[in-house]
Amino acid sequence: MSHIRHHRSTGIIPQASGAAVAALKARAAAWDVPLVETPEQLSMFVWDCELRLKIEADSLRIDLSGPEARLIGILRDSATELFAEVGLSAKWDQLDVGALAPGLSLMRVEAVTPLTPGFIRVRLSGADAPRFGERSLHFRLLLPPEGRVPVWPRIAETGRTAWPEGEDALHRPVYTVAAQSGNWLDFDIFRHENSPTCDWAMSNPVGQEVGILGPGGGWCPEADRLWLFGDETALPAIARMLDLARGQVRATLCVQPEDMGALAGDARVGRTDDLLAALSGLPEPGEGDFVWFAGPAEQVRAARKHLLSLGVAKKDFMSAAYWG
């Protein structure tokens, strides 16, 4: 809440409504983010931004402030959707109608390279690449349907992002930034059946324009001891966190030996055929520990249940379903 906020946007809901206040309180609770209430206003703090709902005589004023125009745009999109769900419409100032969606950057495919038998590495280039190497691990890749001219999401007059639909609908998977320097970034695709992204990567897309949205998805947890567990889909994120971790770190991967790549020689990394069994064998986490678990949804649910049964606080672990 102490970050300097140079970017701002204001919206007006032309009627006072308790529904807006209730909706904002519910959203803050669902997202588990700070909420500060006074008789005159309500403030929610998220993504280093503030959404302030001020009660005026016959209207509600929405003030957004944050460190980046991108984050303000994303918060405005979320707020517009939130209030629309309770039948309220906000009129926003400084709307750049028709501009690309907040956080969307258009990049060129520079190279596609086999990395291991199970992984393909893709390099993208563009002026916005440095943004995707800072403080967040992931981005959303936007791929147009094969054979169609890309139609990118843009800001609509409502303040919402208008996404292409029907024959122009985009494929929107999430990937981890494997490496970034200068005007390029790399990401790795795990080869598997029925994957539009794998089919695209194998179709020689060098030179094509793609969209990437973000960054997002958090950063490497700050911990004295960090325990990482994941399957092939989580390997790129785990590899990145092994580079970023400042404390002790130990990773356990359910990955084919030939796909371990450079991690095969890392003394901090082990391999298993059963992630849940490996998690069960973990010494009971203590003060300063953080457990990160990602993979198929069924195993993630079981991992969450196991950690809670040990008394691990929710703030001390993360369990993410990467598929299923």
Number of C-alpha atoms within 10 A of each C-alpha: 13 6 10 11 17 10 16 19 19 18 21 17 20 15 16 16 15 10 14 21 17 11 16 21 19 12 15 16 12 9 9 10 13 14 18 11 12 8 7 9 16 18 21 20 18 18 15 16 23 23 24 21 23 19 20 13 7 11 14 22 22 23 18 25 22 25 17 16 17 16 21 25 25 19 23 27 19 15 23 21 19 17 18 13 13 13 10 16 19 22 16 19 12 10 17 14 15 13 14 17 23 22 21 22 19 18 22 17 21 18 16 20 13 13 15 14 13 17 22 18 17 21 20 25 21 17 12 18 21 14 16 23 19 13 13 17 22 22 22 19 20 24 22 20 16 10 6 9 9 18 15 21 21 20 20 18 14 17 26 21 24 16 15 15 10 6 9 17 17 20 14 17 14 17 20 27 21 21 15 19 12 12 14 21 24 20 20 24 21 21 19 12 8 8 13 16 19 16 13 13 20 14 10 12 16 15 13 11 18 18 21 23 19 21 20 18 15 10 16 20 20 15 18 15 20 25 19 26 26 28 23 22 23 25 26 23 22 28 18 17 20 21 10 14 18 15 13 13 20 18 23 23 24 21 20 14 12 10 17 23 13 8 19 14 10 13 9 13 19 18 20 17 13 14 22 18 11 16 19 12 9 11 7 12 19 12 10 12 20 23 22 19 27 25 23 17 15 11 19 22 14 12 23 17 11 15 21 12 10 10 11 19 12 12 8 19 20 17 21 18 16 17 12 8
